[in-house]
Amino acid sequence: MNAHPQILPDSEASALARASAEELSRLLGQIPQAERAQVKLDGNDLILPRQALALLRDLLVEMAQGNAVTIVPTHAELTTQEAANLLNVSRPHLVKLLEGGDIPFSKAGTHRRIRYQDLMAYREQRMQESKSALDELTTQAQELDMGY
């Protein structure tokens, strides 16, 4: 996990991130076949794989929106508090989801651990269910001529 404290970007950092994200998106779109890029950092040349550039673009977009960002390996195991934070729910609510079988988990002694992949699969499932419910409500509102 990320050992750095989460600090929200200030307005200057957000503006710089926005400009950089736009330029990086433009470059990635213009050169879709590029598998790597050369980056100069303080006079030193680095070669970055395309996947790292795409991840950097996504990170910059989040910073541009004023969000703090944490990078978590997909195979990582999270504590219940870390998982609750990612879902933006309370830890007791997350524990209920775990104990109810909604999200798989393992135990390390008395501590529950949740695989990041499982947590994201649960979040995606919930988002799809919410989208389906909203689509159904929209359809009903249109059928009832409610102006939607």
N, C-alpha and C positions, 0 to 999 in steps of 0.2 A: 504494500500500500504506500501511498504518498506520505512521506515523513514531513513535508512542508506544510505549515498551517495554511488554511484556505484564506486568502486575502482577496477581497474584491478589487478589481482594477479601478484606478481613478480615471477621471475624464480624459486625461492626456493619454494614458495607456489604452483606454477604450477606442479613442480616435485613431491611434497608431495601429491598433489591432484591426480596426475596420478597413483602413486603407490597405494594410498588408493582406488581409483576407480577400479583398476585392482583386488585388493585383495577382495573388497566387491563384485564385479561381480562374481569372482570365488566362493566365499562362497555362494552367493545367488543361483548360478547354482548347486553347490554340495548339497545344502539342500533346494530343492524346496518346501518341505512341511512345512518348518519352518514358523510359523505365527508371531513370535516375536524374538527379540534378546536382550541379556543382553550386555550392553556396560558399561565399567568402565571409568569414567571421574573424574580425580583428586581424586581417592580413593572412589568415590561414584558410586554405581551401578544404572544404568538406564535400564528400559525395553522399547524397541522401537517396534512399530508394523512394519510388513514387508513393508507396503506401505511407511512408513517414510524411511526405509532403501533403497528402490528403488529410492525414491526421492533424498536421499542423494547421491546415486551413480550417478544419472543424474547430480546433482549439481557439484560433483567432476569432472565428465567428462568435463563439460563446463569450470570449473576452470583450468583443465589441459591444455585446449586449449587456455588459456589466456583470457577467456571471463569473464566479470563481470556478475553477476547473480542477478535477482530480482525475488522474489516469489510473485505471485499474486493469491489470491483466485479466483476460477473459477466464482464465483458469483459477483466478484468485478465490479464496474463501474469505467471506466477510463475517464480522461479528454481527450480532442482532442489532446493535446500535448503528453500525455502518450501513447495514441493509435498510433499516428504518429510515435513515437519513436519505438514502438514494430514492426510496419510494415516497419520501415526504410524509411519513406516517409516524405515529408514536411507537416506541419499542414494545409496549404491551400489546398494541394492535398487531404488530408484526408477529409477535410470539403466538397470538391467537391464529394467525394465518398459517404459521408453521405447524402448530399442534393440530390444526384442522385439516392438514394435508394439502393445503393450497399451494405451498411452496416446499419442495424437498429440502431437507437439511440433514446434517450429520452432527454427532456429538463428539467433542473432544473433552473427555471427563464429564463435567457437568455443563460445559459451555456448548451452545448451539453454534454451528457454522453453516453458512449458506454460500453455495457456489454462485459467483457473479453471473454465470450463464443462466442458471436457474432463476435467479432474481429478475434478470432482463427478460426472460421468456414469460414469466408471470406478468411483468409490467406491460409487455407487448400484447399479451392476451387480454388484459384489462382494457388497454387502449382500443383494441379491436371491438371488444364488447361495448364500450362507450360509444364508439363511432357507429356501430350498428344500431344502438338504441336511439342515437340522435337522428340517424337516417330514417328510422321508423317513425319518429315523432314528426320529422319534417314532412314525410309522405302523408301522414294522417292530417297534419295541418293544411297541406295543399288540397287534400281530398275534401276537407271541411271548409275550404275557401276562406282560410283565416289570414290571407294576405302574405303568405310565405312562399 
